[in-house]
Amino acid sequence: MKYTTRLLIALLIFTTGVLSVAKRSDHLGKQVWAPRVFEWRNPLRRSPQIDLEPDSPLLITRPRYYSFMSIGSGIGGVLRFDITNRSSKPVHSYDCRYYSSVPVGNGSYGSQPEEGLLPGQAREDSISAHEYAPLTLTIDFVQFEDGTTWFSNSPHSTVKAQGLEAGAKAAASYLRGVISRDGVGTVMATLPRIHADVTEPDGTSANPEFGIFGFYCGVTNIAVRVEHEYKDGGAQGVETFLRSYPE
Protein backbone atom coordinates (compact mmCIF):
# COMPACT_ATOMS: atom_id res chain seq x y z
CA MET A 1 0.00 0.00 0.00
CA LYS A 2 2.81 2.43 0.93
CA TYR A 3 4.62 1.49 -2.26
CA THR A 4 1.51 2.22 -4.34
CA THR A 5 1.00 5.60 -2.65
CA ARG A 6 4.59 6.62 -3.28
CA LEU A 7 4.33 5.53 -6.89
CA LEU A 8 1.19 7.60 -7.40
CA ILE A 9 2.83 10.68 -5.82
CA ALA A 10 5.91 10.27 -8.02
CA LEU A 11 3.72 9.87 -11.09
CA LEU A 12 1.76 13.03 -10.19
CA ILE A 13 4.96 15.06 -9.75
CA PHE A 14 6.36 13.76 -13.04
CA THR A 15 3.13 14.55 -14.91
CA THR A 16 3.01 18.07 -13.48
CA GLY A 17 6.62 18.65 -14.55
CA VAL A 18 5.99 17.38 -18.05
CA LEU A 19 2.93 19.62 -18.47
CA SER A 20 4.87 22.63 -17.20
CA VAL A 21 7.75 21.98 -19.61
CA ALA A 22 5.31 21.41 -22.47
CA LYS A 23 3.61 24.74 -21.79
CA ARG A 24 6.90 26.63 -21.68
CA SER A 25 8.15 24.73 -24.73
CA ASP A 26 5.13 25.68 -26.77
CA HIS A 27 5.61 29.34 -25.79
CA LEU A 28 9.30 29.29 -26.71
CA GLY A 29 8.61 27.38 -29.90
CA LYS A 30 6.44 30.22 -31.12
CA GLN A 31 9.12 32.75 -30.23
CA VAL A 32 12.02 31.03 -32.00
CA TRP A 33 9.95 30.00 -35.02
CA ALA A 34 10.50 26.30 -34.47
CA PRO A 35 7.94 23.61 -33.59
CA ARG A 36 8.48 21.02 -30.88
CA VAL A 37 10.99 22.98 -28.86
CA PHE A 38 11.73 21.59 -25.39
CA GLU A 39 12.88 24.15 -22.85
CA TRP A 40 14.14 24.00 -19.28
CA ARG A 41 15.52 26.46 -16.74
CA ASN A 42 19.31 26.22 -16.61
CA PRO A 43 20.52 26.63 -13.00
CA LEU A 44 24.15 25.86 -13.92
CA ARG A 45 24.79 29.18 -15.64
CA ARG A 46 25.98 32.10 -13.56
CA SER A 47 23.52 34.96 -13.47
CA PRO A 48 24.58 37.93 -15.64
CA GLN A 49 25.71 41.21 -14.15
CA ILE A 50 23.49 44.29 -14.44
CA ASP A 51 25.41 47.51 -15.11
CA LEU A 52 23.06 50.50 -14.99
CA GLU A 53 23.82 54.16 -14.43
CA PRO A 54 22.02 55.65 -11.40
CA ASP A 55 19.79 57.87 -13.55
CA SER A 56 18.89 55.23 -16.13
CA PRO A 57 15.17 55.55 -16.96
CA LEU A 58 14.96 51.79 -17.43
CA LEU A 59 15.67 48.96 -15.03
CA ILE A 60 16.84 45.45 -15.95
CA THR A 61 15.64 42.80 -13.50
CA ARG A 62 14.98 39.07 -13.11
CA PRO A 63 17.61 37.71 -15.50
CA ARG A 64 17.20 33.95 -16.02
CA TYR A 65 18.80 31.46 -18.36
CA TYR A 66 16.98 28.71 -20.24
CA SER A 67 18.29 25.94 -22.41
CA PHE A 68 16.22 24.52 -25.23
CA MET A 69 16.38 21.66 -27.66
CA SER A 70 14.58 21.37 -30.97
CA ILE A 71 14.31 18.10 -32.83
CA GLY A 72 16.85 18.21 -35.64
CA SER A 73 18.34 21.53 -34.54
CA GLY A 74 20.50 20.71 -31.52
CA ILE A 75 20.67 22.53 -28.18
CA GLY A 76 20.72 26.29 -27.62
CA GLY A 77 20.31 28.87 -24.89
CA VAL A 78 18.31 32.00 -24.23
CA LEU A 79 18.57 34.69 -21.57
CA ARG A 80 15.31 36.32 -20.49
CA PHE A 81 15.03 39.47 -18.40
CA ASP A 82 12.53 42.22 -17.60
CA ILE A 83 12.77 45.86 -18.71
CA THR A 84 10.87 48.31 -16.46
CA ASN A 85 10.21 51.99 -17.12
CA ARG A 86 10.93 53.75 -13.84
CA SER A 87 10.69 57.25 -15.31
CA SER A 88 7.67 59.54 -15.33
CA LYS A 89 7.34 59.60 -19.15
CA PRO A 90 6.26 57.00 -21.74
CA VAL A 91 9.22 55.41 -23.53
CA HIS A 92 9.20 55.19 -27.32
CA SER A 93 12.33 53.07 -27.84
CA TYR A 94 15.62 52.04 -26.27
CA ASP A 95 18.94 50.34 -26.94
CA CYS A 96 20.22 47.53 -24.75
CA ARG A 97 23.77 46.18 -24.87
CA TYR A 98 25.27 42.96 -23.55
CA TYR A 99 28.97 42.31 -23.30
CA SER A 100 31.55 39.89 -22.01
CA SER A 101 35.25 39.84 -21.23
CA VAL A 102 35.72 37.09 -23.83
CA PRO A 103 35.35 37.46 -27.63
CA VAL A 104 31.94 35.74 -27.74
CA GLY A 105 28.65 36.92 -26.28
CA ASN A 106 28.89 40.59 -27.24
CA GLY A 107 26.10 42.47 -28.97
CA SER A 108 23.24 44.94 -28.72
CA TYR A 109 19.72 45.48 -29.96
CA GLY A 110 17.22 48.28 -30.33
CA SER A 111 13.62 47.87 -29.25
CA GLN A 112 10.50 49.87 -30.02
CA PRO A 113 7.53 48.39 -28.11
CA GLU A 114 4.42 48.50 -30.28
CA GLU A 115 2.39 50.35 -27.64
CA GLY A 116 5.35 52.11 -26.05
CA LEU A 117 6.39 51.51 -22.44
CA LEU A 118 4.38 53.50 -19.91
CA PRO A 119 5.74 54.69 -16.54
CA GLY A 120 5.88 51.71 -14.17
CA GLN A 121 5.25 49.24 -16.98
CA ALA A 122 7.52 46.24 -17.57
CA ARG A 123 8.09 43.92 -20.50
CA GLU A 124 10.12 40.78 -21.10
CA ASP A 125 13.12 40.88 -23.43
CA SER A 126 15.35 38.01 -24.45
CA ILE A 127 18.62 37.39 -26.29
CA SER A 128 20.32 34.29 -27.63
CA ALA A 129 22.86 32.96 -25.16
CA HIS A 130 24.31 29.79 -26.60
CA GLU A 131 27.86 30.30 -25.30
CA TYR A 132 28.69 29.97 -21.61
CA ALA A 133 30.23 33.44 -21.51
CA PRO A 134 29.79 35.64 -18.40
CA LEU A 135 27.48 38.40 -19.64
CA THR A 136 26.74 41.93 -18.45
CA LEU A 137 23.54 43.77 -19.43
CA THR A 138 23.22 47.55 -19.72
CA ILE A 139 21.04 50.29 -21.22
CA ASP A 140 22.78 52.63 -23.70
CA PHE A 141 19.98 54.91 -24.87
CA VAL A 142 16.34 55.75 -24.19
CA GLN A 143 14.00 57.86 -26.32
CA PHE A 144 10.72 59.10 -24.91
CA GLU A 145 7.50 59.60 -26.83
CA ASP A 146 7.90 63.38 -26.72
CA GLY A 147 11.29 63.11 -28.47
CA THR A 148 13.48 63.81 -25.42
CA THR A 149 16.36 61.41 -24.90
CA TRP A 150 18.68 59.87 -22.32
CA PHE A 151 22.24 58.72 -23.03
CA SER A 152 24.56 56.40 -21.17
CA ASN A 153 27.99 57.83 -20.39
CA SER A 154 29.75 54.59 -21.33
CA PRO A 155 32.52 55.05 -23.92
CA HIS A 156 31.27 51.81 -25.49
CA SER A 157 27.68 53.02 -25.89
CA THR A 158 26.02 52.16 -29.19
CA VAL A 159 24.25 55.55 -29.31
CA LYS A 160 26.08 58.81 -28.66
CA ALA A 161 24.88 62.41 -28.73
CA GLN A 162 27.06 63.41 -31.69
CA GLY A 163 25.77 60.53 -33.80
CA LEU A 164 22.17 61.29 -32.88
CA GLU A 165 22.67 64.95 -33.81
CA ALA A 166 24.09 64.01 -37.22
CA GLY A 167 21.18 61.71 -38.00
CA ALA A 168 18.64 64.24 -36.78
CA LYS A 169 20.08 67.05 -38.91
CA ALA A 170 20.10 64.83 -41.99
CA ALA A 171 16.47 63.80 -41.43
CA ALA A 172 15.31 67.36 -40.72
CA SER A 173 17.04 68.62 -43.86
CA TYR A 174 15.39 65.92 -45.96
CA LEU A 175 11.94 66.67 -44.53
CA ARG A 176 12.37 70.41 -45.14
CA GLY A 177 12.79 69.56 -48.80
CA VAL A 178 9.66 67.41 -48.72
CA ILE A 179 7.59 70.10 -47.05
CA SER A 180 8.76 72.73 -49.55
CA ARG A 181 7.78 70.55 -52.51
CA ASP A 182 4.71 68.70 -51.32
CA GLY A 183 3.52 70.06 -47.97
CA VAL A 184 3.00 68.69 -44.47
CA GLY A 185 0.68 65.87 -45.56
CA THR A 186 3.47 64.26 -47.57
CA VAL A 187 5.89 64.76 -44.67
CA MET A 188 3.60 62.76 -42.40
CA ALA A 189 3.18 60.04 -45.04
CA THR A 190 6.98 59.89 -45.41
CA LEU A 191 7.74 59.19 -41.73
CA PRO A 192 7.12 55.41 -41.76
CA ARG A 193 9.76 54.95 -44.47
CA ILE A 194 12.16 57.73 -43.49
CA HIS A 195 15.01 55.31 -42.75
CA ALA A 196 14.91 54.19 -46.38
CA ASP A 197 15.08 57.80 -47.56
CA VAL A 198 17.69 59.07 -45.08
CA THR A 199 20.62 56.66 -44.93
CA GLU A 200 23.84 57.21 -43.06
CA PRO A 201 27.00 58.08 -45.04
CA ASP A 202 29.61 55.35 -45.45
CA GLY A 203 31.80 54.96 -42.41
CA THR A 204 29.48 56.84 -40.08
CA SER A 205 28.73 53.81 -37.88
CA ALA A 206 32.46 53.22 -37.44
CA ASN A 207 32.97 56.70 -35.98
CA PRO A 208 33.63 56.15 -32.25
CA GLU A 209 32.08 59.55 -31.48
CA PHE A 210 28.77 58.52 -33.09
CA GLY A 211 28.12 55.01 -31.82
CA ILE A 212 27.06 52.31 -34.27
CA PHE A 213 23.35 53.20 -33.91
CA GLY A 214 23.73 56.93 -33.26
CA PHE A 215 22.84 58.17 -36.76
CA TYR A 216 19.93 55.74 -37.07
CA CYS A 217 18.47 56.83 -33.74
CA GLY A 218 18.87 60.46 -34.78
CA VAL A 219 16.69 59.87 -37.83
CA THR A 220 14.14 58.14 -35.59
CA ASN A 221 14.28 61.07 -33.19
CA ILE A 222 13.17 63.54 -35.87
CA ALA A 223 10.31 61.24 -36.89
CA VAL A 224 9.16 61.02 -33.27
CA ARG A 225 9.41 64.76 -32.74
CA VAL A 226 7.52 65.54 -35.95
CA GLU A 227 4.72 63.22 -34.87
CA HIS A 228 4.67 64.90 -31.47
CA GLU A 229 4.53 68.37 -33.05
CA TYR A 230 1.70 67.29 -35.32
CA LYS A 231 -0.37 66.07 -32.37
CA ASP A 232 0.20 69.29 -30.45
CA GLY A 233 0.20 71.93 -33.17
CA GLY A 234 -1.04 70.34 -36.37
CA ALA A 235 0.47 71.21 -39.75
CA GLN A 236 1.71 74.60 -38.59
CA GLY A 237 3.50 73.03 -35.65
CA VAL A 238 5.35 70.61 -37.95
CA GLU A 239 6.37 73.34 -40.38
CA THR A 240 7.59 75.64 -37.60
CA PHE A 241 9.60 72.82 -36.03
CA LEU A 242 11.31 71.75 -39.26
CA ARG A 243 12.01 75.29 -40.47
CA SER A 244 13.59 76.21 -37.14
CA TYR A 245 15.66 73.04 -36.69
CA PRO A 246 19.42 73.77 -36.84
CA GLU A 247 21.11 72.97 -40.13
N, C-alpha and C positions, 0 to 999 in steps of 0.2 A: 504493500500500500504506500509506504514512504517512498519507495523507488518510483512508483507511478506518479505520485504528486510532484516529485522533483523533476521527472521527465516532462510533465505538463508545463511546469514553470519555465524550464529551459526552452521548451518549444515556443512558449508565449513570448519570451524575451527575444528569441531568434527571429520570430515572425515580425515583431515590432521593429526590430533593427532593419530587417529586409525592406519593410514598407517605407521606413524613413529614408533609407538609401535610395530606394526607387523614386520617391518623391523628389529628392534633391537631384537625382540623376536626370530625371525628366526635365527639371528646371534648367540645369546646366546644359543639357543636350540642345535645348532651344537656343541658348545663348551662344554656344560655340558652333552652331549650324551642323551638328552631327547627331544622328539618332543613336539610341542605345549606348549612352554614355553613363558609365558607373563612376560615382564620385564619393570620396570619403575625406573627412577632416584629417589633416596631416599634423599630428602633434610633435613630430620629430624635427620639424623645421623651426629654427629660432625666429622669434617674432621680429619684424622689421623695426628699425628706429623711426621715430617721427621727429623731423627737424622743422619746426615752425617758428617764424619770427613772432615776437610778443603781440604785434598789432595785426597779425594776419586775420583777414575777415573770415577765413574758412578754417575749420578744424578738421583734422584727420583722426579718426578714432576706430576702435574695434578691428584692427588688422587681423586676418586669419587666413591661413594657408589651407588649400584643398588640393588633393591629387585626384586625377581622373583617368579613366581608361576607356577607350572606345574600341570596339571590335574592329580589328584591321588597321588601327591607327596608332597603337602603342600607348604609352603612359605619358601624361603631361601634368602640369601644375598651374594653379591659378591663385592669385592673392586678392582677396576681397577686403574692402575697408569702407568706412562711411565718411562722407563729406558733409559737414554741417555749416550752415551759414549763421555765424554768430554776430553779424553786423546788423545794423538797423535798416539796411536797404536791400531790395531784391537784386540778386546777382544774375547777370546775363550770361556770362561765360567765365571760364578760368583755365589756367594751365597748371598741370601737376607734373612733377618730375620725380623720377626714382633713380637712385644711383648706388654704386657699389665700389668698393676699393679694388675690385678685380675687374678685368676687361669685360666680363659678361654681366648682364643684368642692368645695363644702363639705358635709360630712355625717358621719354616724356610724352604727354598727350594733351590735347586741348579738348574741352568739353563745353557744350552749349545745351543745357537741359531744355527740353522742348517747351516746358511751361515756366522756365526760369527757376530760381531757387530763392524762395521767400525767407525773410528773417526767421531764424529758429528752425527752418526746415532742413531735413537731412535726406541724402540719397546714397545708394550703394554704388561704388565704382569697383572696377576690377582690372587687373593686368595679368598678362601671361607671366608665369614664374616657373619655367621648366628647370632652370639651373638652381643649384643649391648655393647661390651667392647671398651674402648678407646684405640686405637692401635697406635703404633709407628713403623715406617718402617726404616730399616737401611741396609747398605751393609757391609757384613763381610769379603768378599774375592773376588778378581778379578784375573783371570789368562789370560794372553795375548797369542796371537797365536805363539809368539816366545818362550814361556815357562817361561818368567819372571812373577812375581807375586806381588800383593799388599795385605797387611793384615790390617784389622782394629785393633786398639789398645784396643778394648772393652774386658774386662775380660769375658764377656759372648759370645764372638765370637764363631761361630760354626767351624771355621777353624783357627788353630794356627800353627805357624812356626814349632814347635817341632813335631806336628802331621804330617804335610806335609813332613818333613824330614824323619820321620820313614816310611811313605808309599813310598816315593821316593826311599829310600835305599832298601826296600824290593822288589820293582818292578825292580830296576836296577840289583840287585843280581839275580833275576829270569831270566831276559833277558840275562845276561852274560852266564848263563847256557845254554840257548837256542842257543845263537850264537856259543858257543863252540861245541855243538852237531850237529846243523843243519844249521848254517850260518845265514847271514843277511836276506835273503829272508824269512825264517821262522819267524824271529823276526818281520818283518813288517806284516806278515800274522797273527801273534799272537796279535798285538795291539788292534784290535777291541774287543777281548774277555779277555783282560788282567785282568779285575776286577774279572772274574770268576777264573782265575789262581792264582791271588795274593789277598788273603783275609786277613783282619786284624785279629790279635790274639784276643782271648776272653778278654773282658774287656778294650780293647784299646779305644773304643769310650767313655767310662766312665771316662777316664783320663782327669782331668780338664786342663792339660797342652797341650793336643792334640786337643781338640775340637771334637765334635761328627762326623764331616766330614773331620777332618784333614788328617787321614790316607788315606781315599778314594781319596781326592784331590791330595795327594802326588803320588799315583799310576797314576792318570790322568796326573799329571805334567810330569812324565817320558815318558808317551806315547806321549804327545805333543812335548816334547823336542826331542825325537827320530825321530818323523816325520819331525821336523824342520831341524835336522841334515841331514836327508836323502835328503831333498830338496836342501840343500846347498852343502853337501859334498858327497852324494851318500853312497854306502856301507861302504867305508872307514871312512867316517865321523861318521856313526853310531857306527862302531866298536871302533873307537878311543874314542868316548864319553862314551860308556858303560864301556870300560876297565879302563878309567881314573876316573870314578865316585867313590866318597868315599864309602868305605864299612862300 
